[in-house]
Amino acid sequence: MKKAFENDSMGKMIPDEKALTRYLNDELNAEEKRMLEELINDDPLVGDAIEGLYGLKEKADLTKINDSLALMIEKQIRKKIKKKIFQPLGFPLWLILLITFTLMAILGGYVLISLMQK
C-alpha cells in the first residue's frame, strides 16, 4: 500500500489526495487517521481542504476537481518555465536583443574606424 503521507519540499508531512479521499470514506487505518487528524488540527490549510471536501455532494466530483486543479497547476508551471527561458535575468527578450545589437554596432564601428585610420 502506498504511504498516505509524504514530505513536502520543506520536510513537512502532508496527506496525499488518496489519503484525503480515504479519510472522507472512513477507510484509513487507526494510525493514518490519527496522523491526518493531527495535521488537520495543526495546519489550517489541511483543515480547510477537508472541510471543502466534506461539502462535495458527489465523491466523483473530487476526481474532477483534482484533475482540474492538477491541469491548472501544470499550466502555471509551464508558463513560469517558459517565462524563465525567454526572460533570462528577468529582462524581456526584446531588451536583451536591443542591447546586444547596440553593443555589436559599437564594436563594429570601432573596428571599422581602427581599420580606416591605418
C-alpha positions in Angstrom: 0.0 0.0 0.0 1.3 3.4 -0.9 2.0 5.7 2.0 -0.8 8.1 2.9 1.6 10.8 3.8 4.5 12.4 2.1 7.1 15.0 2.9 6.8 18.3 1.1 9.9 20.3 0.0 10.3 21.7 3.5 10.1 18.3 5.1 6.6 18.8 6.5 4.2 15.8 6.4 1.3 16.3 4.1 -1.5 13.9 3.1 -1.8 12.8 -0.4 -5.1 13.1 -2.3 -5.9 9.4 -1.9 -5.5 9.7 1.9 -8.0 12.6 2.0 -10.5 10.6 -0.1 -10.0 7.5 2.1 -10.4 9.7 5.2 -13.8 11.0 3.9 -14.9 7.4 3.2 -13.6 6.3 6.6 -11.2 3.9 5.0 -7.9 4.9 6.8 -6.4 2.6 9.5 -6.3 4.0 13.0 -2.7 5.2 12.8 -3.2 7.1 9.4 -6.5 8.6 10.8 -4.7 9.8 13.9 -1.9 11.4 11.8 -4.3 13.1 9.5 -6.4 14.4 12.3 -3.3 15.8 13.9 -2.4 17.5 10.6 -6.0 18.9 10.4 -5.6 20.4 13.9 -2.0 21.7 13.3 -2.4 23.0 9.7 -5.3 25.3 8.9 -4.8 24.6 5.1 -5.3 20.9 5.6 -8.3 21.6 7.8 -9.8 23.9 5.1 -9.2 21.2 2.4 -11.0 18.6 4.4 -13.9 21.0 5.2 -14.2 21.8 1.5 -14.2 18.1 0.6 -17.0 17.4 3.1 -19.1 19.9 1.2 -18.9 17.9 -2.0 -22.2 16.2 -2.7 -20.7 13.6 -5.0 -17.4 11.8 -4.4 -16.9 11.7 -8.2 -16.7 15.4 -8.1 -13.4 15.0 -6.1 -11.7 13.3 -9.1 -12.9 16.0 -11.5 -11.8 18.8 -9.2 -8.4 17.1 -8.6 -7.9 16.7 -12.3 -8.8 20.3 -13.0 -6.5 21.6 -10.3 -3.6 19.4 -11.5 -4.1 20.8 -15.0 -4.2 24.4 -13.8 -1.0 23.9 -11.7 0.7 22.2 -14.7 -0.2 25.2 -16.9 1.1 27.7 -14.4 4.4 25.7 -14.0 4.8 25.6 -17.8 4.1 29.3 -18.1 6.8 30.1 -15.4 9.3 27.8 -17.1 8.6 29.4 -20.5 8.9 32.8 -19.0 12.3 31.9 -17.4 13.6 30.5 -20.8 12.6 33.7 -22.7 13.5 36.1 -20.0 16.9 35.3 -18.6 17.9 37.5 -15.7 14.3 38.8 -15.6 14.7 41.1 -18.6 12.4 41.0 -21.6 13.8 39.3 -24.7 13.5 42.5 -26.8 15.6 44.5 -24.4 18.4 41.8 -24.4 18.4 41.8 -28.2 18.4 45.6 -28.4 21.4 45.8 -26.0 23.2 43.0 -27.9 22.8 44.7 -31.3 23.8 48.1 -30.0 27.0 46.7 -28.5 27.7 44.9 -31.8 27.2 48.1 -33.7 29.5 50.0 -31.4 32.1 47.2 -31.7 31.8 47.1 -35.4 32.1 50.9 -35.6 35.2 50.8 -33.5 36.8 48.1 -35.7 35.9 50.0 -38.9 37.3 53.3 -37.6 40.5 51.5 -36.4 41.0 50.0 -39.9 40.3 53.3 -41.6 43.0 55.1 -39.6 45.7 52.7 -40.7 
